[in-house]
Amino acid sequence: MVKSVYGVGFLLFVATMVIFFAMYFFGMNTEYFNNSLLINAFLLPAVYLAGAYYSVHIEKKKGFPMGFREVFGRAFKPMFFGGLLSVLAMFLFLNFADPAAKDLLNYQYIERQKTELNKEYVKAKTGLADKEAQAELERKYQERLQSFSPEMIKGKDMFTLRQFFYYFAAILVFYVILSVFFGSFFRNKPTV
């Protein structure tokens, strides 16, 4: 089973879900959103890189010549399959099995945005000496703060099916870049 691209993709799905649930059970705290971002930025790309490499490696071990297209497919398909299953499973879990976790993530996302806005405001304010520029900065800051009012954030959900497909589209860019890299460097060079 592991020799097929879908078998490797399924292993990637299992690894992703193990990481997801480990974070869910052991890391749900005041830094749940930030820690999830770090895992998505650093750990999961390494897991998918290893999965793509393994998929290409087991095919290259057979000794058949592989061009760019074959290597690209062996790298991309398992990542696509495992990533799609993972995104769908996370969507179903957060929206139906534990909506409270989704609410916590949404809350922490909004709080992070507020914190970033305040940091940028303080940083920009310290560099301004002109009264007119300070007044403009203050006006823009107050306008932006209005977007965090309870009326504006009510019903704001970063974990809808549409958002998950946006996330998956962004992840696909990573998969394509990684697959192009694999296709370029692991293809059999033509002999002259």
N, C-alpha and C positions, 0 to 999 in steps of 0.2 A: 504493500500500500504506500509506503514512504517513497517508493521509487517514482510514483506518478506526481505530476505537478499538483494535483488536487489533494493527494496525500500529504505533501509538504504544506500545502495551503491549510489543510485541516490541522496539522501540527502547529502552524502559526496561530490559527484561531484559538487552539487550546492554550498555547503559551500566553496569548494576549488576555484570555479570560482568567487565567491563573493570576496574572499580574493585576488585572482589574479587580478581582475579588480579594486579593491580598491587600490592595489599597483600600478597598471598601471595608474589610473587616478590621484591619490593623491601623489604618491611617485616617479614618473619618474623625477629624478634629477641626480646630480653628484654621488649619492650613490645608484642608482637604483639596480645595480648588488649586492652590499654588502647587501642592505636591503632585496633583494630577497633571498639571501643565509640565512640570519637570519630567515626569515619567513619559509623557507623550513626546517631549522634545528630545530626550536623551536615551532612555532605556528601550522604548519600543522601536525606534529606528535601528538600534543595534540588533534587536531580536529579528527584525525583518531583513536586515542585511545578512545576518547569519543564515536565515532561511533561504534567501535568494542564492547565496553562495553554495549552500548545501545542495539545492536543487540543480544548479549548474554543475557542481562537482560530481554528483552521482551520474550524470549523463556523460560528462567528459571522461569518466573512468572507463566507460564502455569502449572508448577508443575510436568512435565514429567522428569523422570531421564535422565540425559545427561552425556554421557561418554566423554572421551578426544576427540574422533573423531568428535562428534556432536558439541562440544563447539569450537573446532578448526575451523570447517567449518563455524559456525555462526559468528566467528570473522574474518576469512580470506576472505570469499566471498564478503562481502560488501566493504572491503578495496580494494580488487582487482578490483572489478567492478567500484567503484568510482575513484580509482587511474588511471585505464586504460582510462576511459572516460576523465578525467582531462588532462592527458598527451597528448592524441590525440587532444583535444580541444585547448590546449596551443600551440601545434605544428602547427595546422592549423591557429590559430590566428597570431602567430609570423611570419610564413612563407608566409601567403597569405593576411591577413587583414591589418597588420601593420609591414612590413619588416623593417621600420625605427627603431622600438623598438628593433627588433632583432639585427640590426646593432649597436645600442647603447649598448646593453648587450654584444655583442662580443667585442666591443671597450673597455668597462669597464673591461671585463674579462682579456684582454691582458694587460691593464694598471695595473691591480691588480697583475698579474704575474710578471711584470717588477718591481713593488714596492717591492714585496716579495723577488725577486732576489737581488735587491739593499740592502735591509735590511740584508739579510743573508751575503752578501759580506762584508758589513761594520762590521758586528758582527764578522765574521771570520777573517777579516783583523786586527782588534784590538787585537786579541789574539795571533797573530803570531809574533815571533821575528826573526825566521830563514829566511834569505834572499832567500834561495832556495824554501822554502815552500811558501813564499810570491809571488815569481815568478810563481810558479805552480798555486797558487790561482788566480793570475791575468790572467794567460793564460786561465784557465777554465772559469773565469768570462767573458772574451772577447769572447770566443767560444759561451757561453750561450747567450750573448747579440746579437750575429749574428742571433739567432733564432727569434729575435724581429725586424729584419730589414723589411722594407716595402715589399721587394720581398718575404720574408718568410711568412709574415702574410697575404699577399694578398690572398683572397679567403678562409681564415680560418673561418670556421663556426661551432660554438658549438651547433647549433640548427638544425641540419639535422635530418631526420627521424631515422637514425642509432644512433645518439647521444641520441635522446629521448628514444629509446629502451634500450640503456645502462643505462640511468638514471632510467628508469622504472625497469630494472633488479636489480639495487641497492636498489630501494624502496621496491621491492618484498622481499628482505632479511629482511628488517624491518618488513614487514607484517607477514612473517613467524615466526620471533622471537616473535613478539607480540602475534600471534595466539597460539604459543606453550605455552607462559606464561598463556594466558587465558585458554587454554585447560588443563593445569596442575593445576591451582588454582580454576577454577570454575566448574570443573566436579563434579558430585555426587560421593561422597566417598562410596565404597562398605560397606554395613553393615554386621557385623559379628555376 
